[in-house]
């Protein structure tokens, strides 16, 4: 058992293992800590999202859905291998699970013939997994036919190894949701024992050191905030198009067509969604960009 990593140490551990980390706006303070304990942590649980598309899946895992508020995990592992961080603290991902499984994880005796889970959320003997496990949702339909690209499996391996290495755990601290709770079937489409073998093989090696070329990638040039008065009906600029594309990528689209270079109502409504996503409300979420929300959107520079 271990104290959960701070946000900075969490990111550092993942990047040291070669993980392509994407920090979702607001993830560092997004959690369910007011609804139960967070820690001590004992391991990592791997899930599948039953969804398609990176942006949609990240949005769902950040916000949750009716009956299950977000965050729904700590990170979303996309099919391209990128890992989108959505929470720092307690998250609604594991639910209730079997105490014998928890003990096997703690004692590092969880092997290829693990104890079959007999408990689940709401059953009398269940224990709270949300307080004990890091959780990662992997973008997959969960139907047994949706593919698991090599880049995604590699990211699962790296994420798991990163947290095990940071806490001094072995690969037997990494389990699937179906191995925790008797009514779950995720992740479906690859074998967790095989994944644990991969994680352990990685742990047996020294962590990869990024080369000088990749250790400090050049930061993309971002479009400076053009000022509130820029956003009016008369404005037609490639900056508006670039902004709209970023809003679509963040799952904040109100566009039926476009985005286009001319500022319009669809842009305003889309930007209002972005402001709400950042936590702005009332007059602070009127759909007109301000400096803080603009800088968080990271609009690429256009000539």
N, C-alpha and C positions, 0 to 999 in steps of 0.2 A: 504494500500500500504506500501511496506517496501523496505529497501535497501537489495540487494541480499547478501546472506551469502558468506563469504570468503570460500576458499577451505577447510581450517582446520575446520571452524565452521560447514560447510556442512557435512563433514565426522563425526565430533563429534556428530552432531544431529542424524544422521542415526544410528550410533553405540549405542547411548544412548537409542534408541528405539528398540534395539535388531536386527538390520539389519545386515545380513552377507555381508559386503562391500568388493568388489574386486576393487582395484585401477588400471585401465588400464594405461600402460606406457604413459606419456605425457598428461594425461587428465587435469592436473592442469593449463596448459597454452593453451589448445585447445578450441577455440571458434570462433565466427563470430563477435566479437566486432567491427571490422573495417567496418562492413557493416550495422550498425544500432545501436540503443540504446540497452542497457541491464539494465533494471530496470527503475522505481521502479517495484518490482514484486508484484503480487496480488494473485497468486494461483498456482495450480498444474494441469497439463493436463496429462491424461493417454491415451496411444496409444497401438496398437498392430503392430508387425513388418511385418506381412505377410511373414514370413521366418521361417525356422526350424534350430535348432542347436544353441547352445550358442556361440561358437567361430565365426561362420559365421555371426550371428546377431550382435555381438559386433563389428566385423570388419566393417560391413556395416554401423552401426551407427556412428562409429568413422570416417570413410573415406567418407561416402556418396556414391553416384553413379552418373552416367551420368545425368546431368541436375539438380542435387541437391547435392551440396557439403556438406560434414560433418563439424561439428558434427550434427547428426540428433536428438539428445536428450541430456539430462544430465546423464541419467543412463539407463542401459538395465537390465530388471528384467527377469531372467532366470526361467525355469520351476522348477528348484530345489530350488528357493527362493533366490539365490545369486543375488546381485545387483552390476553390473559392471559399474563403473563411467567412462564416456568417454568425458565429457566436463565440463568446469568451465567458465560460461559466456553465451553470446548469442548463441543459437543453432537453426538450421533449423528444427523445429518440429511442431509449431502451425500454422504458416502462418497467413493469414488474417482471421478475424472472426467477429462476430456480436457485435456491441457496447452495445446493451442491455444486452447481456450475461456478458460482461465485467463489466458493472455497477452492475448487480445482484451479481457477485462474490465479487466485492469491498464492496458492502453494506451488504454482508452476507445474502441476501434474496433469494439466489438460492436454491430452494426446490425441492420437488418431482414433481411439475408442473412448470418447469422452462420455461422461454421464448424460443420459438422455434427459432433457429438460421436462419437468412435470408440472411446472408452475407458470403462471402468466399474470398479467395485470388483473387485479381483482380477486385472484384466488387466495386462499387463506394463508398459504405459506410463502407467498411471493415476497421478494426483497426488491428495493428500489434501485434499479439500474441507472437511472438518470443521475444519481449522486456519485456513482462509482466508475463510470466509463466515459471515455471520449467516444464520440460517434461520428462516423463519416457516411454520408449518403452518396451513392454512386448512381449517376444518371443511366438508367436502364429501365425498360418496360417491365422487367420481371416476369416475362412470359416463357422463359426458357429458350427462346429463339432469337431475341434481340442480342446482337453480338457484343462481346467485351473486347474492344480493340487492345492490342498490345500496350499502347501508351497508357490506357486507363488501368490495366492490370499492373503495369510498372509503377504507376502513381500510388495505387493501393499498397503495394509492397513498400515503397519508399516512405509513405506517410506512417505506416505501421511501424516500420523499423526506426523511424525518427523518434517516435514517442517511446518506443521500447528502449532505445539507446539513451534517451534523455533521463529516463527513470531507472535504468539499470535492470529492465525486465528482459525476459526471453520471449521468443515468438509464441509461446503458449499463453501469453497474455492477450493474444489477438483472436477474437472469435466472431462468428456471424450471428446475426440477430436470431436466426433459426436455432442456433445452439444455445441461446439464452432463454428463449420463451417458447413454450410448446405449441403455440398457435401461429408462429411466424414461419415463412419459407424463404426469407431473404438472407444473403444474396443468392439468387438463383441463376445458374449458368456457368459457375465455376466452383471448384471444390475448395473449401476452406483448409483442409489438411495440406493440400498442395500449396496454397498461399502461405501457410505457416512455414512450410519448408523453404519457400523463397525468402520469407522475412528472416528466418534464422540464418540462411546462407549469407544474406546481406549483413546481418549483425556480426557474423564471424569475420568479416573484413573490416578494415579501418574505414571510417566514413570518407566518401569522396571529397577531395578538396577542389573547389571550382578553380578553373584556370584564371590567369590574370585577365583574359579577354571576357570571361563570363562572370567574374566576381562582382564587377561594378558595371553593369550594362548602362549604356548611355540612356539617360532619361529622355523620353519623347518630348519634343517641343510642344508646349500647350498654348492654346489661344488665350491671351489675357482677357480679362473681363472688359467688354467694350462699353460698359455703362448702361444704366437702366434706360436712358432715353433712346438707345439704339434699337430697342424692341418696340417697333410701332409698325403700322400697316404699310408705311412707305418704304420700309427697309427691305432690300433685296440683296442678299450677300451669300457667298459660299459658307460663311461662318454659321448662318442659320441652318444650312444643310448639314454641316458637320455636327452642330448641336443636336439636330433631330436624329441623326444616326446614333449618337451616343445615348440619347433617351430611349431609342428602340432597343439598343443593346442592354440597357438597364431594366428592360421590361416596363417602361413607362410610356408606351405609345398610345396616343389617341388618334393616330393617323388612319385614314381610309386609303389615301394615296400619299406618295411622298416618303420622307420629307422633301420639301422644295426649298429654293433659296429665299422665297418671300415669307416674311413673318405673318402668321395668321392664327386663327382661333385654335386650329389643331395643335399648333406649336405651344400656345398658351396652356391648353388643357394637358398636353403631354408634360410640359414643364411643371405644372401644378402637381401631377402625379409624382414627379421627382422630388418636389419640395415635401410632399407628404411622406415619401419614403425616408427622407432625411429627418423627419420629425417636426417639420414646420407646420403650424396650424394658423387658422384665422387669417388676418391680413398679411401675415408673413408667408402665406401659401396662396398668393393671388395669381400665380402662373407667370409673373414677370421676373426674370432672373435678377438675383442679387449677387454680390461678390462671393459670399460664403458658399451658396449652393452651386454657383458657376465653377468655382475652383474645385469643389468636390466632384463635379461631373467630368472634369479632365477632358475638355474638348480639344482635339488635336489642332495644331496650327494649320491655317490655310493661307496660301499666298494671295 
